[in-house]
């Protein structure tokens, strides 16, 4: 990699640390109210679907993005596998690995 790429990576790491560390250090020894703890625990449950749903339901090409709900759309099958395994409470790493494997296999067939 070029040197300027490493400089950008390092700068972003420092910026991320400086924007998050003060709040974490200030709250480290204080007990949080139960409602706030619950809210903080639910953030990943809101963020992950917001990131994943467009990746599963949209198909991008040179002209832009369009809704892809056809059975031939591999990410849809990967998402179905992930949802089924998550409903069965399978380990998260196994669930994600199998979902990615299904998508990769179906794309290799196409």
N, CA, C and O of each residue as an XYZ file, in Angstrom:
440
protein
N       0.838     -1.191      0.000
C       0.000      0.000      0.000
C       0.872      1.239      0.000
O       2.017      1.236      0.453
N       0.288      2.281     -0.520
C       1.011      3.553     -0.542
C       1.073      4.144      0.861
O       0.231      3.855      1.712
N       2.080      4.973      1.082
C       2.278      5.574      2.395
C       1.137      6.467      2.827
O       0.803      6.516      4.011
N       0.524      7.184      1.872
C      -0.563      8.079      2.255
C      -1.801      7.319      2.726
O      -2.591      7.847      3.508
N      -1.973      6.081      2.255
C      -3.100      5.265      2.710
C      -2.925      4.941      4.193
O      -3.875      5.020      4.972
N      -1.681      4.570      4.576
C      -1.417      4.283      5.983
C      -1.589      5.524      6.845
O      -2.025      5.430      7.993
N      -1.253      6.672      6.305
C      -1.436      7.922      7.036
C      -2.924      8.190      7.286
O      -3.311      8.609      8.377
N      -3.745      7.945      6.274
C      -5.191      8.132      6.425
C      -5.757      7.132      7.437
O      -6.573      7.501      8.282
N      -5.329      5.876      7.355
C      -5.800      4.864      8.305
C      -5.421      5.251      9.729
O      -6.246      5.169     10.638
N      -4.182      5.669      9.922
C      -3.744      6.094     11.253
C      -4.496      7.315     11.745
O      -4.882      7.381     12.912
N      -4.708      8.285     10.861
C      -5.455      9.487     11.239
C      -6.887      9.179     11.630
O      -7.407      9.756     12.584
N      -7.529      8.278     10.906
C      -8.903      7.912     11.237
C      -8.960      7.128     12.551
O      -9.917      7.262     13.314
N      -7.938      6.312     12.813
C      -7.897      5.593     14.088
C      -7.777      6.575     15.246
O      -8.463      6.428     16.257
N      -6.914      7.569     15.105
C      -6.754      8.578     16.157
C      -8.045      9.378     16.325
O      -8.469      9.634     17.452
N      -8.673      9.777     15.214
C      -9.919     10.543     15.292
C     -11.025      9.724     15.967
O     -11.785     10.253     16.778
N     -11.109      8.442     15.632
C     -12.113      7.581     16.246
C     -11.869      7.457     17.746
O     -12.802      7.555     18.543
N     -10.628      7.244     18.121
C     -10.287      7.104     19.538
C     -10.596      8.395     20.297
O     -11.184      8.351     21.378
N     -10.209      9.529     19.747
C     -10.404     10.799     20.450
C     -11.875     11.188     20.573
O     -12.243     11.918     21.494
N     -12.711     10.716     19.668
C     -14.137     11.043     19.770
C     -14.894     10.084     20.670
O     -15.981     10.421     21.139
N     -14.358      8.905     20.925
C     -15.085      7.923     21.738
C     -14.516      7.747     23.144
O     -15.271      7.526     24.091
N     -13.236      7.839     23.286
C     -12.589      7.553     24.572
C     -13.046      8.465     25.706
O     -13.296      7.964     26.802
N     -13.167      9.778     25.503
C     -13.553     10.621     26.645
C     -14.893     10.222     27.271
O     -15.018     10.208     28.496
N     -15.874      9.905     26.462
C     -17.177      9.509     27.000
C     -17.083      8.164     27.719
O     -17.655      7.986     28.794
N     -16.362      7.224     27.122
C     -16.210      5.923     27.769
C     -15.477      6.045     29.101
O     -15.844      5.397     30.081
N     -14.452      6.868     29.132
C     -13.702      7.046     30.378
C     -14.534      7.774     31.430
O     -14.430      7.472     32.619
N     -15.352      8.724     31.005
C     -16.182      9.467     31.951
C     -17.269      8.583     32.559
O     -17.643      8.761     33.718
N     -17.774      7.634     31.778
C     -18.863      6.777     32.262
C     -18.379      5.443     32.821
O     -19.189      4.630     33.265
N     -17.077      5.212     32.805
C     -16.542      3.901     33.181
C     -16.888      3.508     34.610
O     -17.172      2.337     34.862
N     -16.874      4.422     35.529
C     -17.084      4.078     36.940
C     -18.490      4.434     37.440
O     -18.793      4.238     38.617
N     -19.327      4.943     36.575
C     -20.682      5.318     36.982
C     -21.674      4.250     36.538
O     -21.595      3.766     35.409
N     -22.591      3.882     37.395
C     -23.624      2.926     36.958
C     -24.626      3.633     36.035
O     -25.074      4.745     36.315
N     -24.955      2.976     34.959
C     -25.917      3.541     34.014
C     -27.328      3.139     34.421
O     -27.539      2.048     34.951
N     -28.292      4.018     34.175
C     -29.689      3.653     34.466
C     -30.101      2.444     33.616
O     -29.629      2.291     32.490
N     -30.968      1.595     34.146
C     -31.381      0.390     33.415
C     -31.961      0.683     32.039
O     -31.718     -0.066     31.093
N     -32.721      1.759     31.919
C     -33.326      2.097     30.627
C     -32.250      2.439     29.594
O     -32.356      2.036     28.436
N     -31.222      3.176     30.001
C     -30.130      3.521     29.097
C     -29.329      2.282     28.721
O     -28.923      2.143     27.568
N     -29.091      1.375     29.676
C     -28.387      0.124     29.367
C     -29.159     -0.694     28.341
O     -28.565     -1.257     27.421
N     -30.476     -0.762     28.492
C     -31.309     -1.477     27.530
C     -31.211     -0.825     26.162
O     -31.069     -1.516     25.154
N     -31.285      0.491     26.119
C     -31.199      1.223     24.857
C     -29.862      0.962     24.176
O     -29.818      0.765     22.962
N     -28.786      0.957     24.931
C     -27.467      0.707     24.363
C     -27.347     -0.728     23.848
O     -26.688     -0.971     22.838
N     -27.979     -1.673     24.537
C     -27.940     -3.066     24.080
C     -28.727     -3.269     22.799
O     -28.420     -4.183     22.033
N     -29.738     -2.440     22.545
C     -30.577     -2.607     21.361
C     -30.032     -1.908     20.117
O     -30.543     -2.130     19.019
N     -29.019     -1.078     20.263
C     -28.463     -0.362     19.108
C     -27.983     -1.322     18.018
O     -28.323     -1.107     16.855
N     -27.209     -2.373     18.330
C     -26.784     -3.278     17.257
C     -27.951     -3.952     16.540
O     -27.881     -4.212     15.338
N     -29.030     -4.236     17.284
C     -30.195     -4.850     16.651
C     -30.884     -3.918     15.662
O     -31.592     -4.377     14.767
N     -30.683     -2.630     15.817
C     -31.252     -1.673     14.871
C     -30.285     -1.370     13.726
O     -30.709     -1.176     12.586
N     -29.004     -1.331     14.026
C     -28.010     -0.948     13.019
C     -27.756     -2.072     12.014
O     -27.701     -1.817     10.811
N     -27.601     -3.301     12.483
C     -27.280     -4.396     11.575
C     -28.333     -4.615     10.487
O     -27.958     -4.739      9.321
N     -29.623     -4.670     10.803
C     -30.599     -4.789      9.720
C     -30.600     -3.575      8.787
O     -30.822     -3.717      7.585
N     -30.357     -2.398      9.331
C     -30.325     -1.205      8.478
C     -29.189     -1.281      7.465
O     -29.304     -0.743      6.364
N     -28.101     -1.940      7.824
C     -26.990     -2.121      6.893
C     -27.264     -3.293      5.953
O     -26.987     -3.199      4.757
N     -27.801     -4.385      6.473
C     -27.936     -5.613      5.690
C     -29.103     -5.610      4.713
O     -28.972     -6.153      3.616
N     -30.220     -5.029      5.063
C     -31.406     -5.108      4.207
C     -31.175     -4.503      2.820
O     -31.560     -5.128      1.832
N     -30.570     -3.330      2.697
C     -30.301     -2.834      1.337
C     -29.348     -3.732      0.545
O     -29.480     -3.849     -0.674
N     -28.390     -4.366      1.227
C     -27.469     -5.266      0.530
C     -28.185     -6.506      0.014
O     -27.795     -7.065     -1.011
N     -29.228     -6.940      0.712
C     -29.960     -8.143      0.327
C     -31.024     -7.824     -0.723
O     -31.193     -8.586     -1.675
N     -31.732     -6.726     -0.565
C     -32.888     -6.456     -1.418
C     -32.609     -5.598     -2.651
O     -33.468     -5.476     -3.523
N     -31.441     -5.013     -2.732
C     -31.124     -4.174     -3.883
C     -30.042     -4.818     -4.729
O     -29.107     -5.428     -4.211
N     -30.184     -4.672     -6.041
C     -29.182     -5.169     -6.971
C     -28.620     -3.976     -7.716
O     -29.359     -3.195     -8.316
N     -27.309     -3.845     -7.672
C     -26.666     -2.686     -8.290
C     -26.038     -3.084     -9.615
O     -25.452     -4.158     -9.754
N     -26.178     -2.185    -10.585
C     -25.520     -2.366    -11.873
C     -25.055     -1.002    -12.367
O     -25.072     -0.033    -11.608
N     -24.650     -0.916    -13.603
C     -24.131      0.338    -14.142
C     -25.157      1.459    -14.149
O     -24.788      2.631    -14.082
N     -26.438      1.120    -14.229
C     -27.492      2.128    -14.305
C     -27.971      2.579    -12.932
O     -28.741      3.534    -12.836
N     -27.538      1.922    -11.885
C     -27.985      2.292    -10.546
C     -28.403      1.071     -9.760
O     -27.856     -0.017     -9.945
N     -29.371      1.251     -8.883
C     -29.838      0.151     -8.039
C     -31.319     -0.072     -8.286
O     -32.079      0.866     -8.527
N     -31.710     -1.344     -8.221
C     -33.127     -1.679     -8.377
C     -33.481     -2.779     -7.394
O     -32.612     -3.523     -6.939
N     -34.755     -2.876     -7.073
C     -35.236     -3.882     -6.140
C     -35.057     -5.269     -6.743
O     -35.449     -5.501     -7.887
N     -34.478     -6.180     -6.000
C     -34.207     -7.535     -6.492
C     -34.846     -8.537     -5.543
O     -34.252     -8.920     -4.535
N     -36.047     -8.951     -5.871
C     -36.741     -9.930     -5.032
C     -36.975    -11.234     -5.793
O     -37.852    -12.014     -5.421
N     -36.203    -11.479     -6.852
C     -36.328    -12.711     -7.622
C     -35.661    -13.861     -6.871
O     -34.743    -13.647     -6.080
N     -36.127    -15.071     -7.124
C     -35.545    -16.241     -6.478
C     -34.118    -16.502     -6.945
O     -33.388    -17.249     -6.294
N     -33.711    -15.907     -8.051
C     -32.357    -16.102     -8.571
C     -31.353    -15.129     -7.943
O     -30.193    -15.102     -8.355
N     -31.766    -14.347     -6.973
C     -30.886    -13.366     -6.331
C     -30.185    -14.034     -5.143
O     -30.821    -14.255     -4.112
N     -28.879    -14.365     -5.262
C     -28.179    -15.120     -4.203
C     -28.229    -14.493     -2.805
O     -28.394    -15.236     -1.837
N     -28.097    -13.170     -2.641
C     -28.165    -12.632     -1.274
C     -29.491    -12.912     -0.568
O     -29.539    -12.981      0.660
N     -30.549    -13.071     -1.329
C     -31.842    -13.406     -0.728
C     -31.799    -14.794     -0.084
O     -32.343    -14.994      1.002
N     -31.159    -15.742     -0.748
C     -31.019    -17.094     -0.194
C     -30.074    -17.092      0.999
O     -30.304    -17.802      1.978
N     -29.013    -16.298      0.921
C     -28.100    -16.185      2.061
C     -28.808    -15.626      3.283
O     -28.605    -16.096      4.402
N     -29.643    -14.617      3.057
C     -30.397    -14.022      4.166
C     -31.395    -15.028      4.742
O     -31.607    -15.070      5.954
N     -32.003    -15.832      3.880
C     -32.947    -16.848      4.362
C     -32.231    -17.874      5.240
O     -32.762    -18.298      6.267
N     -31.025    -18.269      4.832
C     -30.247    -19.217      5.634
C     -29.885    -18.601      6.981
O     -30.003    -19.252      8.019
N     -29.447    -17.352      6.960
C     -29.076    -16.670      8.205
C     -30.284    -16.548      9.132
O     -30.168    -16.802     10.331
N     -31.432    -16.167      8.596
C     -32.633    -16.045      9.428
C     -33.045    -17.393     10.023
O     -33.417    -17.473     11.194
N     -32.977    -18.446      9.212
C     -33.361    -19.769      9.713
C     -32.413    -20.239     10.812
O     -32.859    -20.748     11.841
N     -31.106    -20.071     10.598
C     -30.146    -20.503     11.611
C     -30.227    -19.645     12.868
O     -30.055    -20.148     13.978
N     -30.486    -18.360     12.696
C     -30.632    -17.489     13.862
C     -31.876    -17.871     14.662
O     -31.863    -17.812     15.891
N     -32.940    -18.258     13.978
C     -34.151    -18.691     14.673
C     -33.901    -19.966     15.470
O     -34.530    -20.197     16.503
N     -32.978    -20.789     14.981
C     -32.618    -22.016     15.697
C     -31.543    -21.775     16.750
O     -31.095    -22.709     17.416
N     -31.131    -20.516     16.898
C     -30.116    -20.104     17.871
C     -28.765    -20.783     17.663
O     -28.089    -21.184     18.611
N     -28.396    -20.898     16.378
C     -27.086    -21.437     16.037
C     -26.048    -20.351     16.305
O     -26.361    -19.163     16.235
N     -24.825    -20.748     16.607
C     -23.721    -19.830     16.872
C     -23.632    -18.769     15.768
O     -23.789    -19.080     14.588
N     -23.379    -17.522     16.160
C     -23.349    -16.409     15.204
C     -22.289    -16.610     14.128
O     -22.554    -16.356     12.953
N     -21.105    -17.055     14.499
C     -20.041    -17.254     13.523
C     -20.431    -18.328     12.504
O     -20.195    -18.163     11.308
N     -21.017    -19.407     12.966
C     -21.474    -20.470     12.067
C     -22.577    -19.941     11.158
O     -22.583    -20.219      9.958
N     -23.497    -19.189     11.718
C     -24.615    -18.641     10.951
C     -24.127    -17.746      9.819
O     -24.540    -17.905      8.671
N     -23.254    -16.813     10.146
C     -22.750    -15.881      9.132
C     -21.899    -16.615      8.104
O     -21.987    -16.331      6.910
N     -21.077    -17.553      8.557
C     -20.227    -18.312      7.629
C     -21.074    -19.100      6.636
O     -20.781    -19.107      5.440
N     -22.101    -19.749      7.112
C     -22.964    -20.512      6.204
C     -23.745    -19.596      5.268
O     -23.944    -19.934      4.101
N     -24.185    -18.451      5.758
C     -24.877    -17.504      4.882
C     -23.979    -17.001      3.765
O     -24.398    -16.928      2.610
N     -22.749    -16.654      4.106
C     -21.786    -16.200      3.092
C     -21.460    -17.329      2.125
O     -21.336    -17.099      0.922
N     -21.318    -18.553      2.641
C     -21.017    -19.695      1.782
C     -22.136    -19.955      0.786
O     -21.872    -20.275     -0.373
N     -23.376    -19.822      1.223
C     -24.517    -20.014      0.316
C     -24.486    -18.974     -0.797
O     -24.674    -19.308     -1.967
N     -24.252    -17.722     -0.439
C     -24.203    -16.661     -1.456
C     -23.043    -16.910     -2.426
O     -23.213    -16.787     -3.639
N     -21.867    -17.259     -1.897
C     -20.710    -17.508     -2.761
C     -20.963    -18.695     -3.690
O     -20.624    -18.640     -4.872
N     -21.557    -19.769     -3.161
C     -21.860    -20.942     -3.979
C     -22.835    -20.607     -5.099
O     -22.621    -20.996     -6.248
N     -23.903    -19.888     -4.771
C     -24.895    -19.536     -5.791
C     -24.325    -18.578     -6.831
O     -24.676    -18.665     -8.008
N     -23.451    -17.667     -6.411
C     -22.820    -16.776     -7.400
C     -21.857    -17.544     -8.293
O     -21.703    -17.206     -9.467
N     -21.208    -18.571     -7.756
C     -20.290    -19.385     -8.565
C     -21.060    -20.183     -9.608
O     -20.554    -20.430    -10.703
N     -22.276    -20.585     -9.275
C     -23.102    -21.331    -10.227
C     -23.592    -20.454    -11.370
O     -23.799    -20.937    -12.483
N     -23.777    -19.173    -11.098
C     -24.355    -18.277    -12.118
C     -23.358    -17.913    -13.195
O     -23.692    -17.171    -14.119
